[in-house]
């Protein structure tokens, strides 16, 4: 019985930890910008600590924008794109309660005690900015944050998924309600 409750406690903690580490996407744009005037784009810069990610980021964004009918130009596009990648260390405190079958004690709390441990992990964030090439004004920004893995293939998959989410409703007003 105790073994089952310990496994159940770990399962709950794992579920809560994975839910708190899910990918987060935020998007904002200039509500006065006329996005119907933009049909082309050019890359201005991709800033990342890992040079291997430059082409990965460009390829993910290019695939989504091409699928939406946008055209990439080597220079002079109606929008200029800038992507920035950053990582930071995060910590989560996890508490596992042991021996939960005893009920409340007169001192309060569950019998059997608890164990708290610190879980360290890295979070990667990609920010994609789009500027009107004529006015140099920021017209659209989106960011995607996700937990980084030790496996490059998983990080590439998460990058592609994040870019898909970032550009899902781009350009603004294009989504069918």
C-alpha positions in Angstrom: 0.0 0.0 0.0 2.8 2.4 0.9 4.6 1.6 -2.4 1.5 2.4 -4.3 1.0 5.8 -2.6 4.7 6.7 -3.1 4.4 5.9 -6.9 1.1 7.8 -7.0 2.8 10.8 -5.4 5.6 10.7 -7.9 3.2 10.4 -10.8 1.2 13.5 -9.6 4.5 15.5 -9.2 5.7 14.4 -12.6 2.3 15.4 -14.2 2.3 18.8 -12.5 5.9 19.4 -13.4 5.3 18.6 -17.1 2.2 20.8 -17.2 4.2 23.7 -15.7 6.9 23.2 -18.3 4.7 23.3 -21.4 5.4 25.6 -24.3 4.3 29.2 -23.8 3.6 31.5 -26.8 2.8 35.2 -26.7 2.0 37.4 -29.6 1.4 41.1 -30.0 1.1 43.5 -33.0 0.5 47.0 -34.0 -3.3 47.2 -34.3 -3.0 50.2 -36.6 -0.7 48.4 -39.1 -2.2 47.4 -42.4 -0.9 43.8 -42.8 -2.6 43.4 -46.2 0.1 45.7 -47.7 2.9 43.2 -46.7 3.6 40.2 -48.9 7.4 39.9 -48.9 10.0 39.7 -46.2 13.7 39.7 -45.7 15.9 38.5 -42.9 17.7 41.3 -41.1 19.3 39.2 -38.3 19.2 36.0 -36.3 20.9 36.3 -32.9 21.7 33.1 -31.1 24.4 31.6 -28.9 24.4 28.5 -31.1 25.3 29.1 -34.8 23.6 25.8 -35.7 20.3 27.3 -34.8 20.5 30.2 -37.3 19.4 28.0 -40.2 17.0 26.0 -38.1 15.2 29.2 -37.0 15.2 30.6 -40.5 14.0 27.3 -42.0 11.1 27.0 -39.5 9.9 30.6 -40.1 10.4 30.4 -43.9 8.3 27.1 -44.1 5.4 28.7 -42.2 5.5 32.0 -44.1 5.8 30.3 -47.5 2.8 28.1 -46.7 0.9 31.3 -46.1 1.9 32.7 -49.5 4.6 35.0 -48.4 7.8 35.5 -50.5 11.3 35.8 -49.1 13.6 38.2 -50.8 17.3 38.5 -50.2 16.8 42.1 -49.3 14.2 44.8 -49.7 11.1 42.8 -48.5 8.2 44.8 -47.1 8.9 43.3 -43.7 12.3 42.9 -42.1 12.6 39.9 -39.7 14.8 39.7 -36.6 14.9 36.6 -34.5 16.6 36.4 -31.0 17.2 33.3 -29.0 18.0 33.3 -25.3 18.2 30.6 -22.5 18.0 30.9 -18.8 18.1 28.5 -15.8 14.9 27.9 -13.9 14.2 26.0 -10.7 11.1 24.2 -9.4 10.5 23.1 -5.9 8.7 19.7 -5.7 7.4 18.2 -2.5 6.5 14.5 -2.2 4.4 13.5 0.8 5.2 10.1 2.2 2.8 7.7 4.1 -0.3 9.7 3.3 -2.6 7.0 4.7 -2.4 8.0 8.4 -4.9 10.9 8.3 -4.5 14.2 10.1 -2.3 14.1 13.3 -3.1 16.3 16.3 0.0 18.4 15.4 -1.4 19.0 11.9 -0.4 17.6 8.5 -0.2 14.1 7.2 1.7 11.3 8.9 4.9 10.1 7.4 6.6 13.3 6.5 7.6 14.8 3.2 10.6 15.4 1.0 11.2 18.5 -1.0 13.7 18.7 -3.8 14.9 21.3 -6.3 14.6 20.5 -10.0 16.9 22.6 -12.2 16.2 23.0 -15.9 16.9 25.3 -18.8 14.3 27.3 -20.7 14.9 28.5 -24.2 13.0 31.5 -25.6 12.7 32.5 -29.3 11.5 36.1 -30.0 10.5 36.9 -33.6 10.1 40.6 -34.5 8.8 42.0 -37.8 9.5 45.6 -38.7 8.0 47.6 -41.5 11.0 48.0 -43.8 10.1 51.5 -44.9 9.3 53.1 -41.5 11.6 50.8 -39.4 8.6 50.5 -37.0 7.9 47.2 -35.1 4.6 45.9 -36.3 4.5 42.3 -35.0 6.3 40.4 -32.2 5.9 36.8 -30.9 7.8 34.7 -28.4 7.9 31.1 -27.6 9.4 29.6 -24.5 10.0 25.9 -23.8 12.1 23.6 -21.6 15.3 22.6 -23.4 16.3 19.0 -23.7 19.8 17.4 -23.8 18.7 16.0 -27.1 19.1 18.2 -30.2 16.4 16.4 -32.1 13.8 17.1 -29.4 14.9 20.8 -29.3 14.5 21.1 -33.1 11.1 19.5 -32.9 10.1 22.0 -30.1 11.5 24.9 -32.2 9.3 23.9 -35.2 6.3 23.4 -33.0 6.9 26.8 -31.3 7.2 28.6 -34.6 4.1 27.0 -35.9 2.2 28.3 -32.8 3.8 31.7 -33.1 2.7 32.1 -36.7 -0.6 30.3 -36.5 -2.7 33.5 -36.7 -0.3 35.5 -38.7 -0.9 37.9 -40.4 -3.4 39.4 -37.8 -7.0 39.2 -39.1 -6.2 36.2 -41.4 -7.7 33.6 -39.1 -11.2 32.5 -39.9 -13.5 32.9 -36.8 
